[in-house]
Amino acid sequence: MSVRVMGSRWRAVPALAVILLPLFQAPLPSPPAVGGGRSGGLPPVGLEEQYGPLEVVDLERLAHSGRSYHRRLVQVRGVLGVLVPGRYLDLREGAAGVMLIPLEGGDYDEYATLIGMDVDVTGVARVLPAKQETVPCRGSVLPESQCEDGDLPPLPGAQPGWPSVSISVTKLMDHGTDRGPRPRGPVTPADGGIVGQFRGANLCRDLPMATRRDPADWVLLTAEGPVWVTGHRPEGEVFRLDPASRGDMSRWLAVSGKVQIVDGVRYLKAGKIVMASRPEQGPTTCPP
């Protein structure tokens, strides 16, 4: 069998070639669902095979161009916060933000130890659906997003006040130390020291500037009130904070040493300094 096609002249072309030609001109399909790679007895498929190579993306770009990154593997940086307590976190930089969805239930509690900190997040970006149906899938009835991405959590529907873009988190690290979540629970420094929020070089005017003994002294805001920390820069083995940076005020420190009170002002001659977990009440803000 043969057919005729229009060219500079008529000639016979095998029918099969005409049938296959549109297939080679069709657009590339979107990345397949992760779960699809595990069916039929096949071995697990890596994230890069499913969602493409890792892309380092600016948070503002991801937040405003989410559909360009839908179902792509991304890495993004921002300040970790809470969106829905116990369930969803968010990542923000200025006015831009994305939702963070932990892969496992226990991951939320681990990630929460870094709330308020500058972190790097790796995971699969997905746009929240405005409306989502449940469909027959893999012998069950599942939300469409879970059927499409079987190894990722189902997406919640979009809600007013929520970011429109989510990341299903595969890795979350403290940007300042390149380390993961720290153990939960309070940190108790040795030698009768204290735990508090780093307040830089008295950036919030927690204490009268006239009470500062040395230009290198900095302030720690504790449950008992502010204290001047002396004799040690705000740094440890794996971190260094900037006393002039308001961005570093999201950090909590455990400082070893003994507190002295002079004319009603507390001073702490510091020994060892380590990072501490942020307590439940969160940081105290100060005017810009």
Secondary structure by P-SEA (a helix, b strand, c coil): ccccccccbbbbccaaaaaaccccccccccccccccccccccccccccccccccccccaaaaaaaccccccccbbbbbbbbbcccccbbbbbcccbbbbbbbcccaaaaaaacccccccccbbbbbccccbbbbccccccccccccccccccccccccccccccccccccccccccccccccccccccccccccccccccccccccccccccccccbbbbbccccbbbbcccccccccccccccccccccbbbbbbbbbbbcccbbbbbccbbbbbcccccccccccc
